[in-house]
Amino acid sequence: MRMRKSNVLLHATMMLTMSIAAPSVAAAGNVAQATEYVEVGSYLIDDAQINAWYEMQYHLRENFDEICGDTFCEGDYSNIYALRFRCSVEQSSGVIGRCVWVFAASNEEVDAATGKIQVTPKVWRCRSPLAPKTTVSALLGALSGEQPLYAKLPGTSVSIYDGLIDCL
């Protein structure tokens, strides 16, 4: 009789352990199938696309610098600087998850009585208005040339510049 109770107890313990572990095993299986995003620079392997990516970034910054003084760089933050344009991309499909252009600036005020300088820094994280399912190839194609800031984004009627208007 004791043997039987211990077998039942062992069986119950094993069943409980398996029921607790089952969701973990299932979750581990789902993780392997989960979407994995990387930065575009890590995704690109073709020399032509790598060059297009860096050329696009160069021209974006150049385009921004050309218009900054007459548009976004007025008022308290007159020294806005374009830091980096980054995109995440789904590694297996090449579909972009999100693109963000980061900007920074500061406002400095001199205290006339003490000579101290009060610095007020500011950072903007400007999300590009991409259409769902935009691929890296489509983005690079649309933003090639010397004016990527004003080029229409694939599948949209807007540009990166239009996205900046809502952000800066």
PEDAPE-V49354 format. One record per backbone hydrogen bond with DSSP energy under -0.5 kcal/mol. NH is the residue of the N-H (numbers start at 1). CO is the residue of the C=O. Records with the same first field share a line. If there is no record, write none. Layout:
BEGIN
NH->CO, CO
END
This chain:
BEGIN
5->1
6->2
7->3
8->4
9->5
10->6
11->7
12->8
13->9
14->10
15->11
16->12
17->13
18->14
19->15
20->16
21->17
22->18
23->19
24->20
25->21
26->22
27->23
28->24
29->25
30->26
31->27
32->28
33->29, 30
34->30, 31
38->89
40->87
42->39
43->39, 40
44->40
50->46
51->47
52->48
53->49
54->50
55->51
56->52
57->53
58->54
59->55
60->56
61->57
62->58
63->59
64->60
65->61
66->62
67->63, 64
68->64
69->65
70->67
71->67, 68
73->68
74->72
77->74
78->76
81->104
83->81, 102
84->102
86->84, 100
88->98
89->38
90->95
91->36, 89
94->90
96->134
97->88
98->88
100->86
101->126
102->84, 100
103->124
104->81
105->122
107->120
109->118
111->116
112->110
115->111
118->109, 116
119->117
120->107
121->119
122->105
124->103
126->101, 124
127->125
128->99
130->128
131->154
134->131
136->94
139->135
140->136
141->137
142->138
143->139
144->141
150->147
151->147
153->158
156->153
160->151
161->149
163->159
164->160
165->161
166->162
167->163, 164
168->164
END
